[in-house]
Amino acid sequence: MDEIVPALATSQASTDVLTEQPLNVYIWDMDETLILLKSLLDGSYAGAFDGLKDREKSVEIGKRWENLILELCDEHFFYEEIENYNEPYLNALSEYDDGRDLTSYDFEADCFSSPYDDVNKKKLAYRHRAIGEKYAKGLEKILDQHMVKVWNDLYSLTDKYTDGWLSSAHKLLEEALGKSAATPTTNSSSINCIVTSGSLIPSLAKCLLYRLDDVVSAENVYSSWEVGKLQCFKWIKERFDGPNVRFCAIGDGHEECSAAQVMKWPFIKIEFQPDAPHRFPGLDMATVQTYMDVIYESSSKDG
């Protein structure tokens, strides 16, 4: 997939960062880092609390999230059609998109199917663009009032059950971007990226449902499903690299830890156990900056 790197380099987000301005790029894992799902479904989150958390409630919450994610993907993100055509990021097929106005485009009648040739890649590129536009609008504009209430209630229930894991993770991403009042003004700008091992479209759906869309833009979500996290990290470095750019990876898995080591980036390991050093609530920007300072100040001295 190396041939798609130039498309990344020409994206709008990259044009403003290849300058002298200091830039921090945070690369977040999604599952069991910014959100909890697998550990809710298998009961391991509840199990870490030695009987203080209701395991059956955990599993029920996880199943409700699974259903909501699938419903959003199938009804609004063309997932039944495109689930076998996973791309690593939303702009991966931008060279096939001729910019056609999709306002009255009939997706149901364009016969998108195999073979995965140029004609069908253009049809998939249209779908990716439509998904990106829906992502930018937000779920309030996509779902009806009943589903908005179902979603909001589930988010609140989950956040309460997890002692504020979702809301505190969101707050930290806000602080990373300098959007929070708690964040002191700095001379640098920041970007949040997500690199997830899940496939792309469900991952974008999760971003919307877990209210991450205002702190992570659609083009900054990467799926490592087929290419691996190291490749995604390399693409992000190529896209944003510059003389005053610092990267930091945050996640719960071995793969992102190993990839960060190869890239010589600081890595912060997230764990959901109540006594873990880095979890939500708990992890703050001061800690993140300390990890970055240790690596980058050491590198500058070595250099």
N, C-alpha and C positions, 0 to 999 in steps of 0.2 A: 504493500500500500504506500510505498515511498512516493509514488507519483502524485499523491494528493497533498503532499506538504506545501507546494506552491500556493494552493488554494487557501491554506491557512495563513500564509505569509501576507496575502493580499487582503485579509479580512480587516474590517474597519477598526476592530479593537487593537490590532497590532500596529496600526499606523501612528497612533498617538503615544506609543510607549518606547519606541526605539529612539529615545532622546537621552539627554543628560539628566532628566528629572528622576530622582530616586523613586523606585517602584518596588513594592513588596507583592509577590505572587504567592498566594496560599493555595495549596493543592489538597483538597479534602477528599477523603473516602466518604461514601454515603452510608451504607448499611452498617449498623453497629458503631457508627461514629456520629454522624449528624442526626441519624434517625435510629430507632430500634425497631426491628421487625422479626428477624430470625430468632432472636433470643426471647421474644415474646411468644412466638409460635411454638417453640420447642420447650418453653418453660425454664430455660436456663437463667433468664433474668430473675425470675421469681426465686429460683433455687439459690441464687447468690445471697439472698437475704435471710436464709435460715428460718423459713416459715413466717416471716413478717409480711411477705407479699403473697396474695392469693394466686396460685398457679393457674387455676381454671379461668380466672378473670383475665390473666395474661394471655392465655391461648385464645380466648374469645376475642379480645382486642386485636390480636394479630390476625385472626381470620377475617375480622371485619375490615381491616386495612387491605388485606389481600383482595377481597371482593371489590372494594372501592377502587383499587388500583386497576384491576382488570376491567371493571366497568368503564372507567375513564378512557383506558387504552382502546377498548373495542368500539365504544360509541363515539368517540371524538378524535381518536388518533390513528384510525385506519389499521389497528393492530392485527386484525385477522388477515388482512391482505399482505402486510409487510413484515410480519414477525420472522420470516425466514430470510430477510434481506437486511440484517443488522449492519449498520455502518458505525464507525467509531465516534463520529460527531455530526452535528446537524448540517454543517456546510460541506460535508465530504463530497457531495455530488453537485456542488454549485456550478461546475463547468458545464453540466448538462442542462441547467436551468436557463431558459432563454428570456426569463423575466415576464412571461405572459401574465396578463391580468387574470387572476383566478376567481374573481368575484362571482362570475356565472359559470365557472368551469364545473362540468359534471364528472366528479370523481368516480361515480358508480358506473358510468358508461364508457370509461376510457380503456377498459379491458387490460388493466395492469396485471401482468402475469409473467411467468418464465417464457422464453429464456431471458436471462438477465443481461440483455443487450443494451445498446445505446438508447433505443426507443423507450424501453422500460425504465432505464435509469433516469430519463427525463421525467417520466411519470412519477417515479419515486422522489425525484428532486422537488417536484411540485408538492408532493405530500409533505416532505420535510419543511418546505417553506410555509405551507399552511399550518403545520404544527407549531413552527416558530412564531407565527402571527398569533395563534391562540395562546401560546405561552406568554407572549408579551401583554395580552389583554388581561390574563388572570382568570381564575376559576369563577369569580363572581359574574363574569360575562358569559361563561360557558354553561354553567349548571343552572337548573331551575331552582326556585326558592326552597323547595323541599330538600333537594340534594345538597344545597348549600348548608342547610340546617343540620342534615345528617353528618356532613363533613365537619362542620364546626364543633358539633357535639362530640364526635369521635376524637378530634384533635384535643379538645379540652379534657376529655376522659383520659386519654393516653398521657397527656402532660401531667395530670394530677397523679396518675398511677405511678409514673416514673419520676416523681418528685421534681418536675420541671425540666426534664432532659431536653425536650423539643424546644421549649421557649428559651432556655439558657444557651443552647447551641445556636439558635437564630440570633440571639443577642450578641454572641461572640462574633458571628459573621458580620453583623452590623458594625461592631466596634472595629473589626478588621478593615472595613471600608471607610471608617471615620464617620459613619452615619449616626452613631450613638452620642448622646450628650455626655456620657461617661468617658468618651474617648478624647484625650487632649489633642489639640490641633498640632499636626506635624507638617514637615516640609515634604513628605513623601506621599505618593498615591498608592492605592492598593487594588488588587484584583483577586476575587475568589474564583477558583476553578474546582470542579468536581471530577474525579476520576473514579469510576465505579466499575466493578466486575460484572454488574448486571447489563442487560441489553439496553440500547439507547432509549427507545420509546418508553418502556416502563420507567426508566430512570427519570426521564423528563416529567412523566406523570407524577412520580414520587416528589419531585421538586415542587410541583404545584400543590399537591395535597399536603405536604409537610411544610408549606409556606416558606419555601426557600427561594421562590422566583424573584423576590425583590432584592436578594443579596447575591444571587448567582444567575447570570444571564444565560439564555438557552445555548448560545454558541460556546459557552465555557463549560459545558457538560460533555464529558468524554466517556465512552464505553470501552473498557479494555477486554470485553468478552472474547474477542478473537485475536487481538493484537498484543495483549499483555500490558501491564501497567508501565513497564519501563519504556515501551514505545510511546505511550501517551505522554509520559514525563518528558521524553525527548522532543515530541511535537510542541509541548507547552514551552519548553526552553527555547526552541527555534522561533516560536511565535513572539515571545515576549523578551527575549534576551537583549541586554544592553549593558553599558558600562556601570550603571548603578542599580542593577536589578538583583534582588535577593529572593530566593525561593524557600518555601518551607512546606513539607508534606506532613499531613496529620491523618492518622488512620488506625485501624485495629488489627490489620493483617500482616502476615509475613511478607507477602508479595510487594506491598507498597514500601515496607521497611527496606527490603533488599534493593528495590529500584531507587529509593532515596540514597542509599549508600553508594550505588554506582554513580549517581549524579552528584554525589558529594553535597547533598542538601541535608539540612537538619530534619530529623523525623521525631514526631511526638506520637507515642503509642497511647491510644484510647482503650480503656477497659471499663466495663459496666459494674464490676464488683464495688460494693460500697466503700471499701478501704483502698481502692485503686488511686494512685497519685494523680492520674489525668482522666477525668470523666466529666460528664455534665450532670448537674451543675458542678462547678469547680474550676475547670480550666479557664484561664483568663489571658488577656493579651500581654500582660507583663511577663507571664511564663513563656508564651510563644516568642516574644521578642528576645527573651534571655537565651532560648535555644538558638535563635538566629544569630544573635551577637556572638555567641561562643564559636559557632562554625565560621562565620564570615570574618570576624576579627582575627581568628586563628589563620584563616586563609590569606588575609591581607598581610599578616606578619611573615607567613611562609613565602609569600610572593615578593 
